[in-house]
Amino acid sequence: MKLNTGDAFPSIELLLPGGRSIRVPDGLGAGYRVILFYRGH
């Protein structure tokens, strides 16, 4: 999925180390954020 200028970031639940999870972008609070997904290449 490619986002364009003005598109809303889709809601995604990420599993964190230790068994916790966070819902992005809802769980990040207000303001600007940078999210980087590294696929291991």
C-alpha positions as CSV (number, residue, x, y, z in Angstrom):
1,M,0.0,0.0,0.0
2,K,1.4,3.4,-1.0
3,L,0.3,6.6,0.9
4,N,0.1,9.8,-0.9
5,T,0.2,13.4,0.4
6,G,-2.9,14.0,2.6
7,D,-3.7,10.2,3.0
8,A,-4.5,9.0,6.5
9,F,-2.2,6.3,7.9
10,P,-4.1,3.0,8.2
11,S,-4.7,1.6,11.7
12,I,-2.3,-1.2,12.4
13,E,-1.6,-3.2,15.5
14,L,2.1,-3.9,16.1
15,L,3.4,-6.6,18.5
16,L,6.2,-5.4,20.7
17,P,8.9,-7.4,22.5
18,G,7.6,-8.8,25.8
19,G,4.1,-9.6,24.4
20,R,2.7,-6.0,24.5
21,S,1.1,-4.4,21.5
22,I,0.4,-0.9,20.3
23,R,-2.1,0.4,17.7
24,V,-0.6,2.8,15.2
25,P,-1.3,5.7,14.8
26,D,-3.8,5.8,17.7
27,G,-1.4,4.7,20.4
28,L,1.3,7.4,19.5
29,G,-0.5,10.5,20.7
30,A,-0.8,13.8,18.9
31,G,1.8,15.5,16.7
32,Y,4.2,14.4,13.9
33,R,5.7,10.9,13.9
34,V,8.1,9.0,11.6
35,I,7.4,5.3,11.3
36,L,10.0,3.1,9.6
37,F,9.3,-0.5,8.6
38,Y,12.4,-2.5,8.0
39,R,11.8,-5.8,6.3
40,G,15.2,-7.3,6.8
41,H,16.7,-6.9,3.2
